[in-house]
Amino acid sequence: MWAWMLGALLLAWLAMGIWQRYKPLPEGIGQAHPLRLAEAPRLLVDETWYDAEGRRHRRQAIFDEALAMIGQARRLVVVDMFLFNDFAGAAEGVDFRPLSAQLTEALVRQRRRHPGLRAVLITDPLNTLYGGLELSHLERLRAAGVEVVITDLERLRASNPLWSGLWQLGPRWLGNSAAAGWLPNALGPGRVTLRSYLALANVRANHRKTLVVDRGDGWAGLVTSANPHDASSLHGNVALRIEGAAALDLLASERVVAGWSGTTLPGPAPPPAEDDLIGPRLQLLTEGAIRDALITAVERAGEGDRLDVAVFYLAHRELIEALIAARRRGAAIRVLLDPNREAFGLDKGGIPNRPVAQELVAAGIPVRWCVTRGEQCHTKLLMRRPADGGEVELILGSANFTRRNLDDLNLETSVRLLGPASLPALADAEAFFARRWQSTPERTTSEPYDQADAVGRVTGWRYRLMEATGLSTF
């Protein structure tokens, strides 16, 4: 009898894991929205560099713009941010910018000034350790009339089906309490329950980083790689500010996620798609559509074309193979990677970027490491510039170039911009990449890949296994 019971449990575990990995996606996920005319797109960057004496310098524009956008809203503000807290992990004694407090204050202040303003914050349950913590800034927002929506991640497919199959059969139904914590919070202060860590092992997320506001009679949006997370305030990041129909596409994409939790977002629907657009164009991308756009952009690169990649995590096998194939076709490729050595005061093993960099260098693709001293090279950017002077293509946003971020497992938002190289946003993106790539002693930003960075076969296969199974944090 015990053997039959154990067999039935294992079969249920297997069946649930398979279902969670391949169940139908909710409507509205993985969307390539229509191409729109680009109305004054503007690139914003956060940069950190070091001078000849080793002093850190930083220039930040992303959340300055986000706070300004909130400050001019009168009818609607929709914020969707993955990390929205002041947790610092093991990092101590660092002059972090209090981004979570600044964003909270901006929303509360604007609601106070304009009581008719509808303000909605969508965020990931990681911020509350999946119900194991109460955060004072979220409670302050609720008290001010800001609607706080904690994303229902159960709608998503399993990133780690080996665990999620078992999770669905038992621990998920146990509930959680912010008053019953007895284990240390590895991300910050406070105590959390065992269930918080069991939920964390599902490693799926609403990883989006977006903002939509009304702007007079129109609409404006921000798509970024940056989080309003204090310990992330030194990171390098990029963002694109957008207006017009593309901003309404962004609002429509957030309407889907808010609806999972019973929140209905107001505002107009996006206009119908237009054919034969003339001039710079924008396209909003979510989840798997980001993967398709990235791979298509790389596959279009031929002899003499240039591809520039700057990304925190590069691990997606299909994209890596596409880059290597483009190099064989004669494309000039440069890849700028975070060394994946540290995260919020904790040491990391260099996975996935070290084994991937080794593979790229072996294929003749130049790789440089961002110079980081506690912060991260957190950008997610790919830029294609044709040799014949044709349209430049830029893709940036929240999605790392990994299986979890690109294969409809996390929620992600990126944007695709097409236009002439002289378009200010595209020229600024090229200049940003050049500043990171062309390091000098007076402005140290990156360093070349060295053979000492090579890893052994065990590390290489460990990365492959982690990427394929979801048993990883990337």
C-alpha positions in Angstrom: 0.0 0.0 0.0 2.8 2.4 0.9 4.5 1.7 -2.5 1.2 2.5 -4.3 0.8 5.7 -2.3 4.3 6.8 -3.0 3.9 6.0 -6.7 0.7 8.0 -6.8 2.3 11.0 -5.2 5.3 10.9 -7.6 2.9 10.6 -10.5 0.9 13.6 -9.3 4.1 15.5 -8.7 5.3 14.8 -12.3 1.9 15.5 -13.8 1.5 18.8 -11.9 5.1 19.9 -12.8 4.4 19.2 -16.5 1.1 21.1 -16.4 2.6 24.1 -14.6 5.4 24.3 -17.2 3.2 24.0 -20.3 -0.3 25.3 -19.2 -1.9 27.8 -21.5 -0.7 31.4 -21.1 -3.2 34.0 -20.0 -4.5 36.2 -22.7 -2.4 39.3 -23.4 1.0 37.7 -22.5 3.8 37.6 -25.0 2.5 40.4 -27.2 4.2 42.3 -30.0 2.1 45.4 -30.2 1.7 47.3 -33.5 4.4 49.6 -34.8 3.6 53.2 -33.9 5.1 56.5 -35.0 7.8 57.4 -32.5 6.7 60.7 -30.8 9.8 62.3 -29.3 11.4 59.1 -27.9 14.0 60.0 -25.3 16.8 57.7 -24.0 17.6 58.0 -20.3 20.6 56.4 -18.6 22.1 55.8 -15.1 25.8 55.5 -15.2 28.6 54.7 -12.7 32.3 55.0 -13.4 35.6 55.4 -11.6 38.4 58.0 -11.9 42.2 57.4 -11.9 42.1 57.5 -8.0 39.4 54.9 -7.8 36.7 57.4 -6.8 33.2 56.4 -7.8 31.2 58.8 -9.9 27.6 58.5 -11.0 25.0 60.2 -13.2 21.4 59.3 -12.9 18.5 60.4 -15.0 15.9 57.6 -15.0 14.1 58.1 -11.7 14.5 61.9 -11.9 12.4 61.6 -15.1 9.9 59.1 -13.5 9.3 61.4 -10.5 8.8 64.4 -12.9 6.3 62.4 -14.9 4.3 61.5 -11.8 4.4 65.1 -10.7 2.6 66.3 -13.8 -0.1 63.6 -13.9 -3.7 64.7 -13.2 -5.9 61.7 -14.1 -4.0 58.4 -14.0 -0.6 57.0 -12.8 0.2 53.3 -13.3 3.5 52.1 -11.9 4.6 48.5 -12.4 8.0 47.8 -10.7 9.6 44.5 -9.8 11.7 45.6 -6.8 10.2 48.4 -4.7 11.8 48.3 -1.3 14.8 49.4 0.8 16.3 45.9 1.3 20.1 45.9 1.0 20.9 42.2 1.6 24.5 42.0 3.0 25.5 45.4 1.6 26.4 47.9 4.3 27.8 51.4 4.6 27.0 52.4 1.0 25.4 55.7 0.1 22.3 54.4 -1.6 19.8 56.7 -3.1 16.4 56.2 -1.2 14.5 55.4 -4.4 11.7 53.5 -2.7 11.0 56.4 -0.3 11.2 59.0 -3.2 8.8 57.1 -5.3 6.4 56.6 -2.4 6.5 60.3 -1.5 5.9 61.3 -5.2 2.8 59.2 -5.4 1.4 60.3 -2.0 2.1 63.9 -2.7 0.4 63.8 -6.1 -2.6 62.1 -4.7 -2.8 64.8 -2.0 -2.6 67.6 -4.6 -5.1 66.0 -6.9 -7.7 63.9 -5.0 -9.3 62.8 -8.3 -6.0 61.2 -9.5 -6.2 57.4 -9.9 -2.9 56.0 -8.8 -2.1 52.3 -9.1 1.1 50.5 -8.1 1.6 47.0 -9.5 4.5 45.1 -7.9 5.9 41.6 -7.3 5.1 39.6 -4.2 8.9 39.2 -3.6 8.7 42.7 -1.9 6.6 41.3 0.9 8.4 37.9 0.8 5.2 36.4 -0.6 3.0 37.7 2.3 5.6 37.2 5.0 6.2 40.9 5.7 4.3 44.1 5.9 6.1 47.0 4.4 5.5 50.5 5.8 5.8 52.3 2.5 3.2 50.0 0.9 0.9 50.7 3.8 1.5 54.4 3.5 0.5 54.2 -0.2 -2.7 52.4 0.7 -3.6 55.0 3.3 -3.1 57.7 0.8 -5.5 56.1 -1.6 -3.0 54.5 -4.0 -4.2 51.1 -5.1 -1.4 48.5 -4.4 -1.7 45.4 -6.6 0.4 42.4 -5.7 0.8 40.4 -8.9 -0.9 37.0 -9.0 2.1 34.9 -10.2 0.1 31.7 -10.2 -1.2 32.7 -13.6 2.3 32.2 -15.0 4.0 29.0 -16.2 6.5 27.4 -13.9 10.1 28.5 -14.3 11.2 25.7 -12.0 8.7 22.9 -12.6 10.6 20.4 -10.5 9.7 22.4 -7.4 6.5 24.1 -8.6 4.8 20.7 -9.2 5.3 19.9 -5.5 4.5 23.4 -4.5 1.0 23.2 -6.1 0.2 19.9 -4.4 0.8 21.2 -0.8 2.7 24.3 0.4 0.8 26.7 -1.8 -2.3 26.1 0.2 -0.8 26.7 3.7 -1.2 30.5 3.6 1.3 33.0 5.0 1.4 35.6 7.8 3.4 38.7 8.3 3.0 38.1 12.1 4.4 34.6 12.3 7.9 35.1 11.0 10.7 33.2 12.8 13.4 32.9 10.1 15.8 35.8 9.2 15.0 37.7 6.0 17.9 37.1 3.7 17.0 40.2 1.7 16.7 42.7 4.5 15.3 43.3 8.0 12.5 41.4 9.7 11.6 37.8 10.2 9.7 35.7 7.7 8.1 32.3 7.6 9.3 29.0 6.1 6.5 29.4 3.5 8.1 32.6 2.3 11.2 30.7 1.3 9.1 27.8 -0.2 7.3 30.4 -2.4 10.7 32.0 -3.3 11.9 28.7 -4.7 9.4 29.0 -7.6 11.7 31.8 -9.0 9.1 33.4 -11.2 8.4 37.1 -11.1 6.6 40.1 -12.4 9.9 41.6 -13.6 8.5 44.5 -15.5 9.6 48.1 -14.9 7.2 50.6 -16.4 5.3 53.8 -15.8 2.3 55.3 -17.6 0.8 58.7 -16.9 -1.6 61.1 -18.5 0.1 64.2 -20.0 -2.3 67.0 -20.8 -4.6 65.5 -23.4 -2.2 62.8 -24.2 -0.2 60.0 -22.6 3.4 59.3 -21.7 5.3 56.2 -20.6 8.6 54.9 -19.4 10.1 51.5 -20.1 13.3 50.7 -18.2 15.7 48.2 -16.7 15.8 50.1 -13.4 14.1 49.3 -10.1 13.0 51.8 -7.4 15.1 49.7 -5.0 17.6 51.5 -2.8 20.4 49.0 -3.0 20.1 49.0 -6.8 20.5 52.8 -7.0 24.2 52.6 -8.1 23.4 50.2 -11.0 23.9 51.1 -14.6 20.5 51.1 -16.3 18.7 52.4 -19.4 15.2 53.6 -20.2 13.1 55.0 -23.1 10.5 57.6 -22.5 7.7 57.3 -25.0 4.5 59.2 -25.9 1.3 58.8 -27.9 -0.1 55.5 -29.1 2.9 53.5 -27.9 2.1 54.8 -24.3 -1.4 53.6 -24.7 -0.1 50.2 -25.8 1.9 50.2 -22.6 -1.2 51.0 -20.5 -3.1 48.2 -22.3 -0.3 45.7 -21.4 -0.6 46.7 -17.7 -4.4 46.5 -17.8 -4.0 42.7 -18.4 -1.8 42.2 -15.3 -3.9 44.5 -13.1 -7.0 42.6 -14.1 -5.6 39.3 -12.7 -6.1 40.8 -9.2 -9.5 42.3 -10.0 -8.2 45.9 -10.6 -9.6 47.6 -13.7 -7.4 50.4 -15.2 -9.2 53.3 -16.8 -8.0 55.2 -19.9 -8.6 54.9 -23.6 -7.8 51.8 -25.6 -4.9 52.1 -28.1 -5.8 53.3 -31.6 -5.9 50.8 -34.5 -2.6 49.9 -36.1 -1.6 52.0 -39.1 0.1 50.7 -42.3 2.9 52.4 -44.2 4.2 54.5 -41.4 6.8 57.0 -42.4 9.5 58.0 -40.0 10.9 56.6 -36.7 8.7 53.9 -35.2 8.2 52.3 -31.8 6.9 48.9 -30.9 6.0 47.7 -27.4 7.0 44.1 -26.7 6.2 41.8 -23.8 7.6 38.4 -22.7 8.2 36.0 -25.6 7.8 38.7 -28.2 11.0 40.3 -26.8 12.8 37.0 -27.6 11.5 36.9 -31.1 12.4 40.5 -31.8 16.0 40.0 -30.4 16.6 36.9 -32.4 15.2 38.5 -35.6 17.4 41.5 -35.2 20.5 39.4 -34.8 19.5 37.2 -37.8 19.2 40.3 -39.9 22.8 41.3 -39.2 25.1 40.5 -42.1 28.5 41.4 -43.6 29.6 44.7 -42.1 26.6 45.3 -40.0 27.2 46.0 -36.3 25.5 44.5 -33.2 26.1 46.0 -29.8 24.9 44.1 -26.7 25.0 45.3 -23.1 23.2 43.1 -20.7 23.2 41.9 -17.1 22.6 38.3 -17.9 23.2 36.6 -21.2 22.2 32.9 -21.1 19.5 32.2 -23.7 20.9 29.4 -26.0 19.0 30.4 -29.2 20.1 34.0 -28.9 23.8 33.0 -28.2 23.8 30.7 -31.2 22.3 33.5 -33.3 25.1 35.9 -32.3 27.7 33.3 -33.2 26.0 32.7 -36.6 25.9 36.5 -37.2 29.6 36.7 -36.5 30.3 34.0 -39.0 28.3 36.0 -41.6 30.7 38.9 -41.1 28.8 41.1 -38.6 30.8 43.2 -36.2 29.7 42.3 -32.7 30.6 43.7 -29.3 29.2 42.3 -26.1 29.4 44.1 -22.8 28.6 42.0 -19.8 28.3 42.3 -16.0 30.9 40.0 -14.4 28.2 38.4 -12.2 30.6 38.4 -9.3 28.6 40.1 -6.6 25.0 41.0 -5.6 24.2 43.2 -2.7 27.2 42.3 -0.7 27.1 38.6 -1.5 29.7 36.8 -3.7 28.5 35.1 -6.9 30.2 32.5 -9.1 30.2 34.3 -12.4 27.3 32.2 -13.8 26.0 32.6 -16.5 28.1 35.3 -18.0 31.6 33.8 -17.5 31.0 30.5 -19.4 28.9 32.4 -22.0 31.7 35.0 -22.5 34.2 32.2 -23.0 32.0 30.7 -25.7 31.6 34.0 -27.5 35.3 34.8 -27.4 36.1 31.4 -28.8 33.8 32.3 -31.7 35.6 35.5 -32.3 33.2 37.9 -30.6 34.9 40.6 -28.5 33.7 40.7 -24.9 34.4 43.3 -22.2 33.4 43.2 -18.5 31.7 46.2 -16.8 33.9 47.4 -14.0 31.7 47.0 -10.9 32.5 47.6 -7.3 29.4 46.6 -5.5 27.0 47.9 -8.2 25.8 46.0 -11.3 25.9 46.6 -15.0 22.1 46.1 -15.1 21.3 47.3 -18.6 19.4 45.1 -21.1 20.1 46.5 -24.5 20.7 45.3 -28.1 21.4 47.7 -31.0 21.8 46.8 -34.7 23.3 49.3 -37.1 23.4 48.2 -40.8 26.5 48.9 -42.9 24.5 50.5 -45.7 23.3 53.3 -43.5 19.8 51.9 -43.2 17.5 52.1 -40.2 19.1 51.5 -36.8 17.2 49.1 -34.4 17.3 49.4 -30.7 15.7 47.0 -28.2 15.8 47.7 -24.4 13.7 47.2 -21.3 13.3 44.9 -18.3 14.2 41.5 -19.9 17.6 39.9 -19.4 18.6 37.6 -22.2 17.8 34.4 -20.4 15.3 31.6 -20.7 13.3 32.9 -17.7 13.1 36.4 -19.0 12.4 35.6 -22.7 10.4 32.3 -22.8 7.1 33.5 -21.3 8.0 32.6 -17.7 8.5 36.1 -16.1 6.4 39.1 -16.9 8.6 41.5 -18.9 8.3 44.7 -21.0 10.8 46.0 -23.5 10.5 48.5 -26.4 11.8 48.4 -30.0 12.8 51.6 -31.7 13.6 51.9 -35.4 14.9 55.0 -37.1 17.9 56.8 -38.6 21.2 56.9 -36.8 20.7 60.7 -36.4 17.6 60.2 -34.2 18.6 61.6 -30.8 17.5 58.6 -28.8 19.5 56.2 -31.1 22.5 58.5 -31.2 22.4 58.7 -27.4 22.2 54.9 -27.2 25.3 54.6 -29.4 27.1 57.1 -27.3 26.2 55.4 -24.1 27.5 52.1 -25.3 30.7 53.7 -26.5 31.3 55.3 -23.1 31.0 51.9 -21.4 33.1 50.1 -24.0 36.0 52.6 -24.5 37.3 52.8 -20.9 40.2 55.1 -19.9 42.1 55.5 -16.7 40.4 58.8 -16.1 37.0 57.2 -16.7 37.2 53.5 -16.0 34.0 51.7 -17.1 35.0 48.3 -18.5 37.9 45.9 -18.9 38.7 43.3 -21.6 38.0 39.6 -21.3 41.2 37.8 -20.2 42.0 34.2 -20.5 42.2 34.1 -16.7 38.4 34.6 -16.9 38.0 31.1 -18.5 36.1 28.5 -16.7 36.3 24.7 -16.7 33.9 22.2 -18.2 32.1 21.7 -14.9 31.1 25.4 -14.6 30.1 25.4 -18.3 27.8 22.4 -17.9 26.5 23.7 -14.6 25.4 26.9 -16.4 23.7 24.8 -19.2 21.9 22.7 -16.6 20.7 25.7 -14.6 19.5 27.5 -17.7 17.7 24.4 -19.0 15.9 23.4 -15.8 15.2 26.7 -14.1 17.2 25.7 -11.0 18.9 29.1 -10.9 18.4 32.8 -10.0 19.0 34.1 -13.6 
